[in-house]
Amino acid sequence: MNVGGDDYYLDLLFYNSKLRCYVVIELKTGKFKLEYAGKLNFYLSAVDDLIKNDEDNSTIGIILCKEKNMIVAEYSLKDISKPIGVSEYKLCEDIPEDMVGTLPSIEELEDKLESIIE
């Protein structure tokens, strides 16, 4: 996205058809930092101004971090008027048993990617 002559890159941008709004997700590999809230607030304002239509609702922001401190997150978001949430993610080595067989294998993914690239 180009804002003021500079390029900015969102990590993930989705559109939720039930909520009728865009969702911006920022992915962070470490601990939550307070500056993430300001960066995401900037992205939400830019998406609302440059991409969203008049009939769409305000854009929602989510910051996914490896670790978060609830007090720091709450103070970082306290006076921001845009809907932003902070959550942790957990890495796991094993696929949950109820998901085994429903996800493609690594080989299937590689074959699919090769067919797309060619």
GIHU-V331603 format. One record per backbone hydrogen bond with DSSP energy under -1.0 kcal/mol. NH is the residue of the N-H (numbers start at 0). CO is the residue of the C=O. E is the energy in kcal/mol with one decimal. If there is no record, write none. Layout:
BEGIN
{{NH	CO	E} {NH	CO	E}}
END
This chain:
BEGIN
{{2	5	-2.9} {5	2	-1.8} {7	0	-3.1} {11	24	-1.5} {13	22	-2.6} {15	20	-3.1} {19	15	-1.5} {20	15	-1.5} {22	13	-2.7} {23	59	-2.8} {24	11	-2.4} {25	61	-2.7} {27	63	-3.0} {31	66	-2.4} {35	32	-1.9} {36	33	-1.0} {38	34	-2.0} {39	35	-2.5} {40	36	-2.4} {41	37	-2.0} {42	38	-2.1} {43	39	-2.7} {44	40	-2.2} {45	41	-2.4} {46	42	-2.8} {47	43	-2.5} {48	44	-2.0} {49	45	-3.2} {50	46	-2.3} {51	46	-2.4} {55	52	-1.4} {56	19	-3.4} {59	21	-2.5} {60	82	-2.9} {61	23	-2.5} {62	84	-2.7} {63	25	-2.9} {64	86	-2.8} {65	29	-1.8} {66	29	-1.1} {72	68	-2.7} {73	69	-2.8} {74	70	-2.3} {75	71	-2.3} {76	72	-1.6} {77	73	-1.2} {79	76	-1.3} {84	60	-2.1} {86	62	-2.6} {88	64	-1.9} {98	95	-2.4} {101	98	-2.2} {108	104	-2.2} {109	105	-2.6} {110	106	-2.6} {111	107	-2.3} {112	108	-2.7} {113	109	-2.5} {114	110	-2.0} {115	111	-1.8} {116	112	-2.4} {117	113	-1.9}}
END
